[in-house]
Amino acid sequence: MLAPLGALTGVAAGVRAEAYRRGWLSRSRLAGPVISVGNISVGGRGKTPVVARVAEMLGEDGHPTAVLSRGYGGSFGGDCLVVGDGRRVCAGADEAGDEPVMLARRLPGVVVAVGKRRDRVGRAVEGRFGTRVHVLDDGFQHMRLRRDLDLVCVHASDLADRPLPAGRLRESPSALGRADLILLDGDGAAAAALAARYPGRVLRLGRQVVGFFGLDGRERPTPERPFLVSGIARPQRFHADVAARVASVAGTAVFADHHVYGPEELARIEGRARAAGSDVLVTTDKDAVRLPPSSLPVLVLRIAAALPAEDEARLRDRVRLVAGGLGGAA
């Protein structure tokens, strides 16, 4: 019954994209090159780990880098909030949103800033920190800002899904035609089918478990019987990753994506954990910035984007090309 509404969403998104392509809607350009990382779904497609990996690649090559984010879930409504200045984290998740704070913690040397208009955020960052390479977090639909490289993360299930409200897509799968590189989380058959449609543009995207870390960022030994706490789009992947590495899981507490935890709520979770015989909570990077202080030790299961060696090299080559000022505007 919702299929017609989903079709209208897809058509409207396509018309908007075409208006930007033809120049009927204006676009802004920053002084530094822009690499956009986005998706066509509402979440849970590995976008944030890819943002982190691209920023790490730029840092490894010595390029000054900034991550520009909308700050979803945060209360900030102005033009630009600096979440991390490369040396310290300057804002909390309640104001900036959880993912920008997580990235500021994980990416020393990288400026992280938020605001609804990423063109204004980028100009403010350049005014304060100088020209740099900008990584546009969740930027595929933010066409107001010109970009030099469009990376889109998709799951194989997206290719047969429908736009909202009939499905979970922001745009129709045909929107992938705008992407420079498509990072696919899916099996070989899905990759082959997508590569046939978009030759030379499909990379295989996976996930790598880095390990367990304390809230201070230091690696910790694997816990024996943790209690899992998460408020993310796809908690089943988190559960499976932990279960594959521990002797047993004491239990789970699952909440909606971007859930804001209160002290009383955390106390109830701690009570459930102790009753189940656990003396440690394990959570995600994104949840860790939203948890109040806990009476139990809290460990973070850190996840990184992982690509096959050949695809990693192809991605790095494209990032280097753009960072060298040789990429053309999309």
N, C-alpha and C positions, 0 to 999 in steps of 0.2 A: 504493500500500500504506500510505502514511503519512496518507492522507486522514482516516481515523477518529480518529487521534491529533490531527490539526489541528482537527477538529471539536470534540473534547473541550477543547482549549485555548481555542477561541472561546467555548464554552459557559461554561467556568470563568471567563473574563474578564468575560463578560456577567453572570453571577451575582454576582461581586464588585462590579461597578459598580452593580447594582441594590441590593445590600445597603447601599452607601454612600448611594444616592439615598433609600432608605427610612429611613435613620437607624439601621439595625441595627449598622453599624460607625461608630464615632465619628470626627468630623473636627475639626480645629483651625482657629482663626482668628487671623491676625496683626493687629497694630494698623493696619498700612498695607494698602492694596489689593494684590491679587496678580493678575498676568497670567501665565498659563501658556502656554508654547510647547512643543508636543510633536508626536508622530506616532504612526502605528499600525504602522509598519514598524520593522525592526531598525536602520535607519540610511540615510544618504545621501539625505535628503529636504530639505535646505536649512534645517534647524532652527536651526543655530547662527548663520548670517547673519541669520535673522529675529530671533533673540534680540538680536543686536547692533543691528539696525535699530530694534526697539522701544525698547531702552535709549537709543539716540540720539534718538529722538522725545521721550522723556521728558526727556532732558537739554536738548534744544532749547527745551522749554517751562519749564525751570527747576525740574523736580521732582527732589528727591533720590531716587536710584535704587540698588537692589541687585539683583544677579543671584545666584540661589540654584541651586546645581548639586549633583548627586550626587558628582561628581568621579570619573567612570568611568575606570578604569585607574590611578588613584592609590592609594598605600598608606595614606592617612589613614583611620582607623577611628573617630575620636572624633565628638563632637557638632557641632563647628564649627571649620573652618579658614578664616581670612581669607586669600584668595589675592591680592587687591588691595584696598587701602584707599582707592582713588581718587587717590592720589598716587604710589604705587609698587607694584610686584609683590613680594609678600611670601613666595611659595612657588613651588617648582619643579614641573614636570610629573610627576616621579617620585612626589611626595607628593600633589599635588592633581589630577592628570589633565591631559591636554593641552588640552582645550577651555576649561576655566576659566582657565588661564594665558594662552591666546590671547586670551580676552575681556578679561582684566585688562590686557593690553598694549594692546588696541585701544580701550578705553573709559575714557579719563581722566575722573576725577570720579565713577566708578561703583564701588561696593563689590562685589566678587565673593567669594563664600564657598561652601564645600562641606561636605557631610555627608550621610549616608544618610537621616536624617530631616529633610526640608526645613522642617518646622514648628519643630524645635529650632534649625536653622540661622537661620531668620528671626528667632526670638525673641532669639538671641544677637546678631545683627546690630543689631536694634532697641535692645537693651540697651547696645551699645557706640557706635552711630552715630546713634541716634534713629529715629523713625518715617519710613518712606520707601515708595516704590512698589517692590514686589518683582516681578522677572521670573523666573518659575520655569522653569529650563532643563530640557527633557525631562520635562515634568510631567503629560502627559495621563493616564498610568496612576498617578500619585502622588496618589490621591484622598483621602489622609489629610488633606491641606491644602486648605482651602476656597480657591476662587479667584473672582475677579470677572469674568474674561474668559478663555475657553479658545480658543486658537488652535492649529489642527492643520495640519501640513504634510503633504501627500500627493503622490505621483506617480500619474499615470494608471494605471500598471501595478498599483498597490495595489488598485484597485477590482475586479480580477479575480483577485487572489491569495488564498492561504489562510493561516490561522494556522500557526505553528510546531508541529511540525517538517515539516509538509507544504509550507509556503511560508515566506515571510519576514515574516509579520505577527505582531504581538504580540496583536492583537485582530481580530475580524472587521470588514469594512468597515462593517457596520451601526453600529459604535461611533461613527462620525462624527456620528450623531444627537445625541451629547452636546456637540459643538463649537458654540461661538458663531460662529466664522468658520473656514472651511476654505480654506487657501491651496494651490491646485492647481498643480502643475507638469505641464502636459499641453496637448494641442492643443484647438482650439475645440470639436470634437465631444465630447471628454471633459468639458470645462467646461460645455457645454450640458446634457449628460445629468445631471451632478452638480447643476447649478443647478435642474433640473426636480425633483429629489428634495429638495433643500434650498434652496428659494427664498430669496434675499436673504442667503445665508450663504457664497457662494463667491467668492473672489478669485483672480486669476491671479498666480502666483508665477514669477518668472524670476530669472536671475542676471546680474549686471553685473561685468565685469572692470574693476577700478579701475586696475590697473597693476602694475608691478614695484617692490618695495620692498626696501631693505636690512634687515638684522637690527636696525639702529638706528631703524627706522620711517620713514626718509626715502625718498622716491621716487627711483628710479634709471632710467636710459635702458634701452630694450629691448635685451636681449642678442642677439647674432647667432646663436650656435650653442650653446645650453645643453644640459646633461645633466639630465634630470628625475628627481627622487627623490620618492616618495610612499608613504604608508601610510594610505590613506583608503578609504572604502567604495566609491566609484565613481571610480577613477583615470582611466577613459577620458574623463571630462568635463574633468579637469585637463589631460590630454594634448592634447585638442582645443583647449582655450582657449589653451594656450601655442603650439601649432602654427599657430594662426591669426594669431599676432602676431610670429613670429620668422622669420628667413630659412630656417633648418632646425633640426631637433632632432637632437642628436648621438646620443642613446640614452635609455633609461629604466631605472630600477630600481624595481620595484613590490613592495610588502610588504603584509601584512595590515593592516586598520584598527587604529589605535592602536599600531603597531609601535614597540618600544623599540630605538633604534639604539645599537650599541656602537662604541667608537673603532676597533677593528680592522675592523669591518664598514664603517664610513665610509671608512676608508683604502682598502678594496677598491673601493668605489664611486668614489672619487677616481681610482684607477688606471684604472678602466674609462672614466671621463670623459676623462682625458688621452689614453688610447689612441684614443678616438674623435674626437680633435681639439677637445675642448671645454676652456675655461678658466673655466667658471662652472657652479655647480649652481643649479637652480631647483626650489623646493619649494612646499608649501602652508603657509598660516598655521599649521595644526594640526601639521604635521610640524616646522616650524621650532623649536618649543619643545622638541622631543625630540632634535634633532640635537646631537651633541657638537661642539666647536670643529673647524672645517674648515680645511685648508690651502688650499682653493680659495674664492673669493668665493661667498657664498650669497645668492641673491635669492628673495624670496617673491612669488608671484602672488596678489595680494589680490582676493578675491571679495566682492561685496556682494549682498544681496537686492534685487531690482528688481521693482516692480509697475507696471502701467499707471497713469497719473496719477489716473484716477477711483478705482481700487482703493486706491492709496496714500492718497488723501484719506479714503476710507471707513475704512481701518485707523486712520489718525491720529485721526479723530473718535471711534472707539470707545476708543482708548487714552486720549484726553483725557477722555472721560466717566468712565472708571474712575479716572484719576488725580485727578479732581476730587472723588472720594468719592461719585459718584452711581451706581456700578455695583452691581447686586444679586448676592448670592452664588449661584454655580452649584451 
